C-alpha cells in the first residue's frame, strides 16, 4: 500500500515522480519496512496533534473497544468525541494501543497514559462508551467505575453500536428469513477468513 501510494503521488506530480522509487538518488528510496513505520508514525502523531488542537479546552467523551488482532495480540482502540469551536459534535479515532490484558485497571492505565501524553485531563471527561463486557461496565470494578471515581461527570453509556447489534440479534431470532441470512453470512465470513488466499 505504501509503495502504491508513492506511485500515485508520482503520477499526480511530475516533480515528485523524478525523485521517488526507481528515480530516487542512491539509497534514498525510503521504502524499507522500518522507514515506512517511521513515516506512518510521524503522520499518526501529526493527526493526533491536530485532533488535540481541535479539542482545545473542550470537555470530551471517550469510546473504547478492545479486540484481538491477527497475531492474537490484544489491542485497544480509543475514539474521542467532543464539541468543536463551531459547535459541531466531532468523533475522532485517536489511538490504538496493544495491551497485555483486558483487566479494567490495565485498560484505565493505558487510557490515562495516552490522555496525559496529549495533555487531556481525566477531569475534563464527560462521558464513557464501551461494550457490555463486565470488565468495561462493571459497577464496582469495571472501567467505567474506575473513571467515575476520578471524574464523577464521566457518565457511562453502553455503546449504541453494540446495543443495535444486540437488538438485531434478538429480532433476527424471531424472523426465520433474517436468522437464515445472518447464519449464511457468518459461514461465508468464516470460510473466507480461513482461506489462505482470502
N, C-alpha and C positions, 0 to 999 in steps of 0.2 A: 504493500500500500504506500509506503514511504517513497519508494523509487518511482512508482506510478504518479504520485503527487508531484514529485520533482519534474518528471517528464511533462506533465500537463502544464506546470508553471512555465517550463521552457517553451512549450508550444504556444503559450499566450504572450510570451515576451522574448523577442529576438535577442536582446542584450543578455538576458539570463541564459538563453539557450547556448550562447557562446562559451559559458563558463561552468556548465553543470554536466555531471555524469561523464560520458566519454570525452567531452570537450574540456573537462576540468584540468587545470595545470597540475602536473606532477601527482602527488598523493592527496590532493585536496578535494577528493570526491565526497567526503563526509557521508559515506553510506554504510559504514560498519555498524553492527548492532549497538555497540557501546555509544557511538556518536549519535545514532538515531535516538537512543534513550535519553541522552543529554539534551538534544534538541527538543524532544517531546516534553521533558521535564521543565525546560525553560518556558515553553508555550503554556504548560499547565500552571506554572507559577504566575505568569502574566495574567492568565484568565482569572485565577483566584484573587490576585491583587485588584483587578478591575471589579470583580464582584464585591470585594471588601469596600472599595471606594463607593460603589453603588449603594451599599447598605448605609454607609456613613454612621450616624449616631442613632439610626432607627432601631426599634425593637425587632426581634426576629423569632421565627419558629424553626425547629429542626425536624426533618423527616429522615428516618434511619431505617435501613434494612440490611440484613446480612445474608450471605449465601456462599456456597462452596463454588470455587472456580473449577476449571478443567483439571487442574493439578491437585484437587482436593484440599486447597488452602482456603480457610475461612476468610472472607472479605466483607467489609462493612462499607456501605455507600452512604454518604451524607448529602442531603439536599437542604438548602436554606430557603426559607420563604419569608418575605418581608414586603413592606410598602415603600416604594422608592420616593424620591423627592417630588415627583409629579403626581403622587397619589395612586399609582398603579401597583397592584399586587404582583410581585415577581417571585418566581420559583426558579432557583438556580442549582444545578448539580455542582457541588463544591469540592468533594474529595472522595476518594476510595482508598481504603487502608486495609492491609492484612492484619488480622487479629489472631492471637494464639488460641483463644477460645471465645465462646459466646456468653460467658457469665456477665451479669449486669455490671459488676464492678470493673471488669476488663473493658467493656464497651464504653462505660462512662469515662474511664481514664483516657482512652483513646480520643473520644469526642472532645473532652476538656483540653487535651494536648493540642488538637487541631484548632480549636477555637482560640486558645491562648496564643498560638503561633501567629494568628491573624488578628490579634487584639480584639477579639469578640468576647465580651464579658458574659458569663453564665447568668448573671443577674439581669441582663437585658433580654433573656429568653422569655417568650410569651406563649409558647406552645410546643408540644411534642407530638409527633405522629409516628406510630410503629404498627407492626402487625400484632396479632393477638397472642403471640407466644408468651409463656409465663415469665421468661427472663426479661421481657420488654414491658409488659403491662402489669406485672405483679404489684399488688397493693402495698406490700411491706418491703420486699427486697428487689423488685423489678427496677428496670432502668428509669421508668417514669417516676417511681417513688424516690429514687436517689436524687434525681434532678429537682423534684419538688422540695426536698429538704434544703437545697441550696437556693432555690428560687420559687417561692410559693405561687408566683403568677404563671409558671410554665405548665399550663393545663395540658393533660394528656387527652388525645383524641385517637381512637382506633382508626388506622389508615383507611380512607374511603375506598381505595382500590381493593384492599383486602376485604372490606365489608361487601363491596359489589361482587367480588368473586364468591364469597360465602353465600350471598343471596342467589347468584346464578346457579350454584351447585344445588342449593335447596330446591329451587324452582325446577331445575332440569330433571331432578329425580322423579317428579310427578308427571312430566310430559315425556312419553317414551321416545318420540322422534328426536327431541333435543338431547336426551340422555344418550341415544344411539350415535348422534352426530359427534358429541364430545368424546365418547368412547372410541369411535373410529379415529378421530383426530389424535387422541392420546397414543393409539397404536402406531399411527403414521409417524408422529414426532419421535417416539421411542425407536422405531425402526430406522429412521433417517439419522438420528443422533448416534446410533450404534454402528452405522456404516462407516468403514474406514475412509471411503471417498466422499461421504456426505453429499 
